[in-house]
Amino acid sequence: MSSVPSTLENTPVRQSIGFANTAAKLTLRSAETVTFWAAILLPLTYLPLLHGGLAADESLHFAALLACNLFALVAGHGYGRD
């Protein structure tokens, strides 16, 4: 029995889907890399704020940095697990 070749194997739509899938994976891997390194480096930005003591207007900056660090820790958690 002979098999009928599929006409959908190399259509432009399938090639576009393959390209979009590859681009999405690359984007997610890049974002994971950036957030991993941000989680490592963001605590260094705490030092200047904590050195002089937190004034009323700096406490909001410190809270924002903590929130960004928490986000980076969660988003970059899977970095290097390939």
DATA-V767774 format. One record per residue. N is the residue number from 1. RES is the residue in one small letter. SS is DSSP state (H for helix, E for strand, - for the rest). PHI is phi in whole degrees, -180 to 180 (none if undefined). OMEGA is omega in degrees with one decimal (NA if undefined). Layout:
n:res:ss:phi:omega
N:RES:SS:PHI:OMEGA
N:RES:SS:PHI:OMEGA
//
This chain:
n:res:ss:phi:omega
1:m:-:none:-179.9
2:s:-:-96:179.1
3:s:-:-96:179.6
4:v:-:-87:179.3
5:p:-:-67:-179.8
6:s:-:-78:178.8
7:t:-:-89:-177.4
8:l:-:-99:-174.0
9:e:-:-66:-176.0
10:n:-:-125:178.4
11:t:-:-78:177.8
12:p:H:-59:179.2
13:v:H:-66:178.9
14:r:H:-65:177.9
15:q:H:-66:178.2
16:s:H:-66:178.2
17:i:H:-65:177.4
18:g:H:-63:178.2
19:f:H:-66:179.4
20:a:H:-65:178.2
21:n:H:-65:178.3
22:t:H:-65:179.4
23:a:H:-65:178.8
24:a:H:-65:178.4
25:k:H:-63:178.9
26:l:H:-65:179.1
27:t:H:-65:179.4
28:l:H:-65:178.9
29:r:H:-66:178.6
30:s:H:-67:178.7
31:a:H:-64:178.5
32:e:H:-66:177.4
33:t:H:-64:-178.8
34:v:H:-64:-178.6
35:t:H:-70:175.9
36:f:H:-62:-178.8
37:w:H:-71:175.1
38:a:H:-65:178.4
39:a:H:-64:178.6
40:i:H:-78:-172.4
41:l:H:-89:-178.4
42:l:H:-60:177.6
43:p:H:-60:176.6
44:l:H:-67:178.6
45:t:H:-78:176.9
46:y:H:-71:-172.3
47:l:H:-58:178.9
48:p:H:-63:178.9
49:l:H:-69:-177.1
50:l:H:-79:-177.5
51:h:H:-62:-178.0
52:g:-:-91:-175.0
53:g:-:86:-177.4
54:l:-:-89:172.5
55:a:-:-83:-176.5
56:a:H:-62:-178.7
57:d:H:-77:179.3
58:e:H:-83:-179.3
59:s:H:-66:176.5
60:l:H:-68:177.1
61:h:H:-64:180.0
62:f:H:-64:178.2
63:a:H:-64:177.9
64:a:H:-66:177.4
65:l:H:-64:177.0
66:l:H:-64:178.6
67:a:H:-64:177.3
68:c:H:-64:179.0
69:n:H:-66:177.7
70:l:H:-63:176.7
71:f:H:-60:-179.3
72:a:H:-65:177.6
73:l:H:-63:-178.6
74:v:H:-72:-175.2
75:a:H:-71:-178.3
76:g:-:-96:-174.2
77:h:-:-60:-175.4
78:g:-:-91:-177.8
79:y:-:-62:176.8
80:g:-:82:179.1
81:r:-:-105:179.8
82:d:-:-94:NA
//
